[in-house]
Amino acid sequence: KRGTEGFGFDPIFIPRGESRTFAEMSLEEKNRYSHRARAVKKMLDFLLEFKF
């Protein structure tokens, strides 16, 4: 286990290509790997494109 940020399994998991766990990253860094953050960005791009 490494790091103090996040919750749950964050101190255990290390994203591919990284040397730090999610718990060692800032929220902004962690969101680069987050499936939820990627989905929200795609939705916002879609809504902006179609002016919803």
VEXKEMAR-400588 format. One record per residue: residue number from 1; x, y, z of N, C-alpha, C in turn. Coordinates in nm, 4 decimals. Layout:
REM residues N
NODE,NUM,X,Y,Z,X,Y,Z,X,Y,Z
...
//
This chain:
REM residues 52
NODE,1,0.0850,-0.1184,0.0000,0.0000,0.0000,0.0000,0.0887,0.1236,0.0000
NODE,2,0.0509,0.2192,-0.0882,0.1272,0.3438,-0.0959,0.0321,0.4597,-0.1193
NODE,3,0.0571,0.5717,-0.0523,-0.0210,0.6930,-0.0739,-0.1287,0.7138,0.0295
NODE,4,-0.1771,0.8394,0.0349,-0.2778,0.8754,0.1349,-0.4032,0.9355,0.0734
NODE,5,-0.4034,0.9591,-0.0560,-0.5196,1.0191,-0.1222,-0.6167,0.9096,-0.1651
NODE,6,-0.7382,0.9499,-0.2016,-0.8355,0.8556,-0.2545,-0.8971,0.7681,-0.1477
NODE,7,-0.9469,0.6518,-0.1912,-1.0163,0.5613,-0.1012,-1.0152,0.4215,-0.1609
NODE,8,-1.0658,0.3270,-0.0863,-1.0790,0.1904,-0.1362,-0.9462,0.1307,-0.1808
NODE,9,-0.9406,0.0918,-0.3081,-0.8224,0.0259,-0.3620,-0.7182,0.1230,-0.4169
NODE,10,-0.7401,0.2532,-0.4055,-0.6464,0.3521,-0.4605,-0.5017,0.3313,-0.4146
NODE,11,-0.4751,0.2924,-0.2888,-0.3360,0.2727,-0.2473,-0.2701,0.1485,-0.3078
NODE,12,-0.3477,0.0647,-0.3744,-0.2966,-0.0619,-0.4274,-0.2733,-0.0563,-0.5776
NODE,13,-0.3654,0.0040,-0.6522,-0.3593,-0.0011,-0.7983,-0.2669,0.1042,-0.8575
NODE,14,-0.1856,0.0592,-0.9532,-0.0945,0.1459,-1.0285,-0.1371,0.1391,-1.1746
NODE,15,-0.1766,0.2518,-1.2341,-0.2179,0.2492,-1.3747,-0.1008,0.2105,-1.4660
NODE,16,-0.1330,0.1450,-1.5758,-0.0320,0.1053,-1.6736,0.0468,0.2286,-1.7190
NODE,17,0.1780,0.2174,-1.7201,0.2630,0.3274,-1.7624,0.3004,0.4234,-1.6511
NODE,18,0.2488,0.4016,-1.5311,0.2772,0.4881,-1.4155,0.3640,0.4125,-1.3160
NODE,19,0.4274,0.4863,-1.2279,0.5046,0.4240,-1.1199,0.4406,0.4515,-0.9841
NODE,20,0.3332,0.5319,-0.9838,0.2650,0.5687,-0.8596,0.1272,0.5051,-0.8540
NODE,21,0.0795,0.4823,-0.7317,-0.0569,0.4334,-0.7141,-0.1543,0.5495,-0.7314
NODE,22,-0.2825,0.5170,-0.7466,-0.3845,0.6220,-0.7539,-0.3823,0.7077,-0.6270
NODE,23,-0.3509,0.6472,-0.5129,-0.3491,0.7199,-0.3860,-0.2337,0.8190,-0.3767
NODE,24,-0.1366,0.8078,-0.4661,-0.0238,0.9011,-0.4677,-0.0444,1.0139,-0.5683
NODE,25,-0.1573,1.0124,-0.6390,-0.1854,1.1120,-0.7427,-0.2861,1.2150,-0.6938
NODE,26,-0.2807,1.3331,-0.7561,-0.3844,1.4334,-0.7308,-0.5123,1.3881,-0.8012
NODE,27,-0.6229,1.4484,-0.7661,-0.7496,1.4150,-0.8305,-0.7423,1.4414,-0.9807
NODE,28,-0.6785,1.5511,-1.0188,-0.6650,1.5841,-1.1613,-0.5869,1.4753,-1.2355
NODE,29,-0.4779,1.4283,-1.1770,-0.3994,1.3216,-1.2394,-0.4799,1.1923,-1.2470
NODE,30,-0.5473,1.1595,-1.1400,-0.6259,1.0361,-1.1335,-0.7379,1.0364,-1.2381
NODE,31,-0.7971,1.1529,-1.2625,-0.9070,1.1615,-1.3588,-0.8630,1.1329,-1.5018
NODE,32,-0.7335,1.1433,-1.5310,-0.6848,1.1071,-1.6645,-0.7059,0.9589,-1.6923
NODE,33,-0.7128,0.8784,-1.5876,-0.7298,0.7337,-1.6011,-0.8732,0.6888,-1.5723
NODE,34,-0.9553,0.7783,-1.5217,-1.0897,0.7440,-1.4765,-1.1854,0.7209,-1.5930
NODE,35,-1.2518,0.6058,-1.5935,-1.3511,0.5789,-1.6977,-1.4683,0.6764,-1.6854
NODE,36,-1.5015,0.7174,-1.5651,-1.6112,0.8128,-1.5465,-1.5747,0.9502,-1.6024
NODE,37,-1.4532,0.9944,-1.5756,-1.4097,1.1249,-1.6271,-1.4076,1.1244,-1.7794
NODE,38,-1.3614,1.0145,-1.8402,-1.3594,1.0065,-1.9872,-1.5015,1.0077,-2.0430
NODE,39,-1.5946,0.9391,-1.9765,-1.7334,0.9359,-2.0226,-1.7981,1.0744,-2.0132
NODE,40,-1.7736,1.1452,-1.9045,-1.8297,1.2798,-1.8887,-1.7745,1.3730,-1.9957
NODE,41,-1.6449,1.3642,-2.0251,-1.5864,1.4485,-2.1293,-1.6500,1.4194,-2.2643
NODE,42,-1.6697,1.2918,-2.2976,-1.7341,1.2568,-2.4249,-1.8763,1.3113,-2.4308
NODE,43,-1.9494,1.3015,-2.3195,-2.0858,1.3519,-2.3169,-2.0872,1.5038,-2.3361
NODE,44,-1.9980,1.5747,-2.2678,-1.9916,1.7204,-2.2831,-1.9564,1.7595,-2.4259
NODE,45,-1.8602,1.6900,-2.4861,-1.8241,1.7172,-2.6258,-1.9447,1.6979,-2.7173
NODE,46,-2.0195,1.5903,-2.6948,-2.1385,1.5614,-2.7750,-2.2423,1.6723,-2.7589
NODE,47,-2.2698,1.7095,-2.6341,-2.3709,1.8124,-2.6083,-2.3306,1.9468,-2.6678
NODE,48,-2.2043,1.9810,-2.6578,-2.1577,2.1074,-2.7157,-2.1656,2.1050,-2.8678
NODE,49,-2.1357,1.9916,-2.9274,-2.1417,1.9802,-3.0734,-2.2839,1.9993,-3.1247
NODE,50,-2.3810,1.9459,-3.0531,-2.5203,1.9546,-3.0968,-2.5975,2.0640,-3.0234
NODE,51,-2.5269,2.1472,-2.9482,-2.5814,2.2651,-2.8803,-2.7001,2.2341,-2.7901
NODE,52,-2.6880,2.1300,-2.7109,-2.7918,2.0958,-2.6138,-2.7764,2.1810,-2.4920
//
